[in-house]
Amino acid sequence: MEFPNLHCIAVVQYVPTDWVDKQELTVEEVNDLNRRNMELCHHLGQCSSVFAPFQHGNFTCIFIKELPKDKSMFELLELLMTETNKFEEQIKYLEGVSAKIQESIKAAEQDLNKEKKKEESEEGFLKYVPIVGSVVGWLYPTSPTGRTGRTYNLAAGKIEDTSSVYKHRLQLVNEE
């Protein structure tokens, strides 16, 4: 990349380690890369004021303005590497939590669908025919089963019934 008339120490770009071997990036990947560079630049800006975002073409980079008086170039690069590694670890952790939550949501949906099918099979199909269903429901009312929902407890990492949430009006942590 060429940077005309820039007075700075360096311009760097964060690229995730699993993307280093990619030859070309899709538009979504470029947008994701730019978003990550902006987040990293904001994170680095909290550590030192010498870091600033820099837009070059379609890419967002990290602009290192000047060398602070209290740090050497080696210390500045060490700070950059340390904070970048922390940033990457945070991203991996959040992606893992996100995947775990998505799996739990799918499991809860499957449980609720099984419960619904079981309830429908117990009631019979006449209950779901438009006119006949209302007559059958009037003649043979069913007791409300009170189908419970599901809640995902982030601390415990598991799905639980919402009955305790409604009973106590808060999410309790069961330590088993």
C-alpha positions in Angstrom: 0.0 0.0 0.0 1.2 3.5 -0.7 0.5 6.3 1.8 1.1 9.7 0.3 2.2 12.5 2.5 1.8 10.8 5.9 3.9 11.9 8.8 3.8 9.0 11.2 5.7 6.0 12.6 3.6 3.3 11.0 0.3 2.2 9.7 -0.7 -1.3 10.6 -3.7 -3.5 9.9 -5.0 -6.3 12.1 -5.8 -9.5 10.3 -7.1 -12.5 12.2 -4.6 -15.4 12.3 -7.0 -17.7 10.5 -7.3 -15.2 7.6 -3.6 -14.7 7.0 -3.4 -17.3 4.2 -6.5 -15.9 2.3 -5.7 -14.5 -1.1 -9.0 -12.5 -1.6 -11.7 -11.4 0.8 -15.4 -11.1 0.2 -17.3 -7.9 0.8 -18.6 -9.2 4.1 -15.1 -10.2 5.2 -13.7 -6.8 4.3 -16.5 -5.2 6.3 -15.8 -7.6 9.3 -12.1 -6.8 9.0 -12.7 -3.1 9.0 -15.1 -3.4 12.0 -12.4 -5.4 13.9 -9.7 -2.9 13.1 -11.9 0.0 14.4 -12.7 -2.0 17.6 -9.0 -2.8 18.1 -8.0 0.9 17.4 -10.5 2.0 20.0 -9.1 -0.5 22.4 -5.6 0.6 21.7 -6.6 4.2 22.0 -7.5 3.5 25.7 -3.9 2.3 26.3 -2.1 5.1 24.5 -3.1 8.2 22.5 -0.7 7.5 19.7 -3.2 5.1 18.0 -5.8 6.4 15.6 -8.0 4.9 12.9 -7.0 5.5 9.3 -9.0 4.8 6.2 -7.1 3.8 3.1 -9.2 2.8 0.2 -11.6 0.1 1.3 -9.6 -0.8 4.4 -9.4 0.6 7.9 -6.0 0.6 9.4 -4.4 1.6 12.6 -2.3 4.8 12.4 0.6 5.2 14.8 1.1 8.9 15.0 4.3 9.4 16.9 6.6 7.8 19.4 5.7 8.7 23.0 8.5 10.3 25.0 8.2 7.7 27.7 8.3 4.6 25.4 10.8 3.2 23.0 9.7 1.8 19.6 10.2 -1.7 21.0 7.9 -1.0 23.9 5.3 0.5 21.6 5.3 -2.6 19.3 5.2 -4.9 22.4 2.1 -3.0 23.6 0.6 -3.3 20.1 1.2 -7.1 20.0 0.0 -7.7 23.6 -3.2 -5.8 23.2 -3.8 -7.4 19.8 -3.4 -10.9 21.3 -5.8 -10.0 24.1 -8.3 -8.6 21.6 -8.1 -11.8 19.5 -8.7 -14.0 22.6 -11.7 -11.9 23.6 -13.2 -12.4 20.1 -12.6 -16.1 20.2 -14.2 -16.3 23.7 -17.3 -14.3 22.5 -17.6 -16.5 19.4 -17.5 -19.6 21.6 -20.2 -18.2 23.9 -22.3 -17.2 20.9 -22.0 -20.7 19.5 -23.0 -22.2 22.8 -26.0 -19.9 23.1 -27.1 -20.8 19.5 -26.9 -24.5 20.3 -28.9 -24.1 23.4 -31.6 -22.1 21.6 -31.9 -24.9 19.0 -32.1 -27.5 21.8 -34.8 -25.4 23.6 -36.8 -25.1 20.3 -36.6 -28.9 19.8 -37.8 -29.5 23.3 -40.7 -27.1 22.9 -41.7 -28.7 19.6 -41.6 -32.2 21.1 -43.8 -30.9 24.0 -46.2 -29.4 21.6 -46.4 -32.5 19.4 -47.0 -34.6 22.6 -49.7 -32.3 23.7 -51.4 -32.4 20.3 -51.3 -36.2 20.1 -52.9 -36.4 23.6 -55.7 -34.0 22.7 -56.5 -35.6 19.3 -56.9 -34.1 15.9 -60.6 -33.2 16.2 -59.6 -30.3 18.5 -57.8 -28.7 15.5 -60.7 -28.9 13.0 -62.2 -25.3 12.8 -65.9 -25.8 13.7 -65.7 -29.3 15.2 -62.8 -28.2 17.4 -64.7 -25.6 19.2 -67.6 -28.0 19.9 -65.2 -30.7 21.1 -63.5 -28.1 23.3 -66.8 -27.1 24.7 -67.9 -30.6 25.4 -64.6 -32.0 26.6 -62.6 -29.1 28.0 -59.0 -29.9 28.7 -57.3 -28.7 31.9 -54.6 -26.1 31.2 -51.3 -27.8 31.2 -49.4 -24.6 31.5 -46.7 -25.3 29.0 -43.5 -23.8 30.5 -40.9 -21.9 28.6 -37.2 -22.2 28.7 -34.5 -19.9 30.0 -30.8 -20.0 29.3 -28.6 -19.5 32.4 -25.4 -18.0 31.2 -23.5 -18.6 34.5 -24.5 -22.3 34.5 -24.4 -22.7 30.8 -27.6 -24.7 30.6 -31.3 -24.5 29.7 -33.9 -24.5 32.5 -37.7 -24.3 32.9 -39.1 -20.8 33.4 -41.4 -22.0 36.2 -38.8 -21.0 38.9 -38.3 -17.6 37.2 -42.1 -16.9 37.3 -42.4 -18.2 40.9 -39.6 -16.2 42.4 -39.6 -13.4 39.8 -35.8 -13.8 39.3 -33.4 -16.3 37.8 -32.0 -18.5 40.5 -28.6 -20.2 40.2 -28.8 -23.9 41.0 -25.4 -25.1 42.1 -25.3 -28.8 41.6 
